Amino acid sequence: ICKTAEGAGVPDGKGGLTPVDVHSLVSMNMWGFTPDILDILAKGFPEFLSQIKPGDIKAEYLLPTIVDQLIQSGQADVTVLPTHDKWFGVTYKEDKDFVIQSFKELIEAGVYPERLQQAIDDGWHTGDELPGSHGLGHVGAMKMISDGSLNTRSAYCSTPYSGITPETYGTLSYTPEQIESYMRLATEHGFDIACHAIGDEANTIVLDCAERTHAHGSIEHAQMLKECDIPRLAQLGLAASIQPQHAMDDRDVITRFWGNPAGIPYAFNSLHRAGIKLLMGSDAPVAPLDPWLAISAAVFGTESSDREPFQSEQCLDFETALASSTALGRTTLQAGDAADLVLLDCDPSALESPEAMRAMPDHVLATMLAGCWTYQSHVSRL
């Protein structure tokens, strides 16, 4: 769909546009498919590639086009679910300011309300037990997103991304003043913080704000840190919530976009040596919800024995990786601990390859949550 002086139009294949009525239903690219769509897409992709003209860098294998072809050929039926919400997308850099302003207006209109003040007014605090959870659910931290991500080149860095024209340093989601204001409000009313920060400059700003507000909690991801900020993170008593599997997914992208980094990417061992508490997770669904994948990535630094470890100096020993995957940060049980247990049929500390560690889910005999068995294999029942 293209914008026109009269509204919008659809290319007619002859160089012109067919006008689109303003009340027409249009795709918002939100689809629900049965699994066989994957085979259809795979079958049609080679034909799509063969039709791309040389130099055409904007060709797209579009779901609406494919679905339309399936409908026209009688291979599919589609039920349309209308919505009155607007769709905002950033396809080109010119779209960015409009989308940012649109979301600000939605926030001001209460469509996306700021929930921190409401939580404060309702009397909540980090650690409060949630009604009806039987002790299994508690109020968490104030989650805040300070910058973007590596793959979208929006993580906020102190040096420009390599190989990108025009030059870009990434983007802050909030101004430093706003970040400090939210942290101060949360801290003064009994909330921990959990602040997403990926780029080295975003991490510096977040640590500055935490230092001024005496905030407590964690930095989420902490993917690239200036060397001088690692001891600062330790001094502030903040935890580093890390996702080792992301390092496996990003190792090739790092060399492409962070060719001249001002900090250390995925500095797991440097953080550990500085005495910083590590909280290992998956960030699911970004990575699979499997703690053994995270432990394997942290210990071996690679997904395959056929490939060298990524930053071997940043790999963790098994005991540290396992402890960082527990709520208490240790690997031994003590009287009074919650009975949240996993029973295994082998010793993971003796494993010598990433393949073996990543296969650990196959060795789970039973799991227990708060003293109640939640899973028992047929072997463990014997």
N, C-alpha and C positions, 0 to 999 in steps of 0.2 A: 504494500500500500504506500503510495507516494502522496506527499502534500501538494496541493494545488491552490491556486488563488481562490477557487470556489469551495475548497474543502479537501477532498481526497480523491484519488483515482487508482485504478489497478492497470498495470501494463497489459495492453491487448495483443502483444506479440507482433504488432505491425509498426511499432515505433510510437504509437499513441497511447492514450489513457482512457479507460472506461470509467466514467464518474461513479463514485460510490455514495449512496444515500447516507446521510449522517445517522440514520436510525438503523443501518444495516448491522447485523451481527458480524463481528470480526474475531479472529483467533487471538487469544492472549497467550498462546504457546503454553497452555497448561493442559496436559493430556492425561488420560487414563487408558492404558493399553493392556491387552492380553500379551503373554510372553511371545507369541508367534510373530509379533511385529519386529522382533530383533532379526529373525531370519529374512523377513521382507526387506528390511533396511540393508542388511549385509548383501543381499542379492542385487539390490539396485545401485549400490554405491559405486561399483566399477563403471557402470554405464554413466553415472553422474560425472565421474572423473574424466571419462573419455570425451565428454561434451564441453569441457571447460576450454575456452579459447586462450591461446597463449597471452600471458600478461594480465589475465583477469584475476585479480587478487581478492575480489569481492564475491566470487561465486559461493553460494551456500547450499548445502543439502538440507532443504527446509522441510520440516514436518508438515506444515500446512499444504505444501505442494504435493507431497507424497500421499497424504490422506485424501486430498482431492482426487488424485489419480485412482486411488483404490475405490473411492465412491463411484467415480465415473465408470470404472470397469466392473462394478457390481461385486467387488471383493470385500467391501466393508460397509458397515452402517455406523453412523455417528450420532450420538445423542448430545445435543447442545445444552449446556447449563449456563444460562445468562447471569451476568453480574453487572452491577452498576458502578463498580470500582474502576478507577483508571489504572492503566498499566504504564509504568515508567521504566525506561531502559536507557542504558548508556552504551550506545554503539560507537559513537564518535566523540572525540574530545569536546566538540561543541555542545553535546547533550548534557555535560556534567553540571553546569551552573543551573540549568533549568530543573534538573532532577533534584539537586540539593535544595533549591528554593521550594519546590513542590512538597518535599518531605517536611521542611520547616513549617509550611502552612498546614500540613496535616497534623503535625504535632501541636501547633497552636490551636487548631480546631478541635483537639481532643480525640482525633481518630487513633493516633499513637500517643497515648498519654505517658507522661513521665511518672513512673510508678514508685520511685523512691519516697517521695513525700507522702504518698498514700500509705505506704508500708509503715512509715514513721508515725503518721496520724493514727494508724490502727494498732500501734503499740508493739510491733514486731521488732525482734533483734536477732542477729546471727546466733544460731544454736538453739533457738526456741523450738520445742517439739511441735510438729504439725498435728492438729486435732485429727483423730481417727487413724493415725499412722502406727499406733501401738509401739512407739519408740523407734520406728524405722525411718521416719522422715523428719527432717529439721530444716529450719530456715537457713538458707545459705548466705552468700556474700552479695554485695552490690556488684553486679557485673557491668563492666564498662568496656567499650571498644575504642581504643585510642587511635588505631591506624588500620591499614588494610592488610594485604597478604603479599607474599613474595611472587606467586605465580601471576598475579594481576598487576605487578609492579606498583602496588599501592601502599606497601609497607613503608613507613616514613624513615628515611635514611639521611645520614649527614653527608654522604657522597652520592653522586648521580648513578643511576643504573647503567650498566655497561651495555653497549650495543643498541641503545634506544635513542631514536630521534623523533621529536625534539627531546632535549635533555629533561629528565624527570627525577625527582627525589622521593616520590611517593606522596601520600596524603595523610594529614591528620584528620580524624573524624570529629574532634572537638578542639577548640583552642586550648592552650596550656592553662589559661585562666579558668575555663569551664571545667577542665579535668580537676584542677585544684579545688574548685568550688564543690563539685560532687563528692570528692574524697573527704573534704572537711565536713560536709553535711552528714555523710554516712558514718564517719568516725565518731562524730559528736553524739550520734544517736544509736550507738551500739552495733554498727554493722561493720563486718570485715569488708575488704575490697577484693575483687578478682578482676584485675585490669588487663585486658588483651593488649599486648605490645609485641610487635614482631621486628620492625626496623630498629637499628641501633639508636637513632635519634629519638624515636618514639619511646624507647626504653629509658633513655636519659631524662626525657621530660616527665615521664611517669614517676621515676625515682625522685626527681626534684620535688614533684607535688607530694609524694608520700612523705618525704623528709619534712616538708613545711607543715603538713597536716597531722603528722604522727600516725598515719594510716597503718593498719595491720591487715595481713591477708596474703595475697599471692599476686605474682605477675604471671599472666597466662601466656604461654608459649616462650617468651624471652628468646626468640630464635636467633637474633644477632645482638651481641653486647660488646660495647667498647671494653677493653681490658680494665680501664679505671672504674667502670661501673659494677664489675663483679664484686669487689670488696664492699662497695657501697650497698649493694643488695644484701650482703651478709650483715653489715652493720645495722641496717634498718630492720632486720629480723623478718624480712619478707620471704615467703617460699617461692620457688620457681616451679610452676606447673608446666611440665614438658611432655612432648609427644615424640618419642624416639623414632617411631615409624615414619613420621613426617620427614626426617632426615633421609630415610631411604627413598622416599618418593621425590624428594627435592634435590638430591645430590647432583644430578646433572643440570638442573635448572640454576642451581647456585653458581656454578662456574660460568653460566651464560649471563645471568643478570647481576650477580654480585662479583664481577670479575676483579674489582678493586675495593674490597670491603674495608670499612673503617673499624670493624669489630670482628669478633669471632662468631661464626655461625654454629649453632647447635653445640654450645660449649658445656656439654654435660659434665665432663670430668673436672673442668675448671670450676664450675659451680660447686660440685661436691667437695673438692679440695678446699674451697673457701669457707666451707662449713654451712652452706645454704641448704635448707631442707628441700629435697626434690619430691615433687608429686607427679608420678608418672601416670599417663592416661593415653587415650586414643583420639579424643576430640571427635568421637563417632557422631555422624556417619562419615566424616572426612577420612578416617582410617577405620578399619574393622574394629568392633568392640571385643577385642581379644587381648588380654594382658600379656599373653605369651609372645605375641608379635612385638609388643613394646619392649619386653625384657630381652628378647633375641636381638632386636635392633640396637639396644643400648649396650649389650655385652659384646656382640660380634661385629657390629658396625656394617653389616652387609646382609642381604637376604639370601645370598648364594655363596657356597664355598668356592665357586669358580671366579668370584670377583673380589678384589682386594677391599679391605675395610675402608669406609669413609671416615677420614680423620681418626685414625686408630688411637691417637693420643687423647681423644675425647671419649673413648669407650669406658664403660663402668665395669667393675668386677660384679660377679653374679650376686653376691650378698647385698651389695648396695642397690642393684637394680631391683631385686626382689623386695627389699625393705621399702624402697621408694614406690612400690606398687601396692603397699598396704596403707590403711588409714592411720595406723600408729607409727609407721616408719621403722619397724623392726621385724625380725623374722622369727622371734621366739615368743611363745605364749607365756602369760603371767596370770596369776590368780586375779580375777575381777575383769579380765578382758572379755569383750563380747565374743560369743562362740560363733564367729563367722569363719568357717573352715573349708578347705579344699583337701580331699583325700586323693593321693596320687599312687600309682603303682610303680613309679620309678623316681629316682633322685635327680631332679633337674640340675643340681649343681655339678653333676658329673658329666653333663652333656658337652660335647666338643664341637658341635657344628650348628649353624643357624637353622639348617633343615630339621635337625632333631628337636631344637627348642621350639620351633614353629609348629611342630607336630604334637606338642604337649597336650592340647585339648583331647587327643585320643587316649591319653593316659589318666584322665580324671575318673575316679571310681565313685566319688560322692561329693556333694557340697552341703554345707550346713549354714543356715542364716539364723542368727539369734537363738541358737540351740535347737532349731528345727531342721530336720533333713529336707532339703529342697530338690535333691536329685540323688538317685542311687542306681548305678549300673546293674545289670543282671549278675555281674561277677560279684559285686560287693554285697549283694543280697544273700549269697550262698552261705 
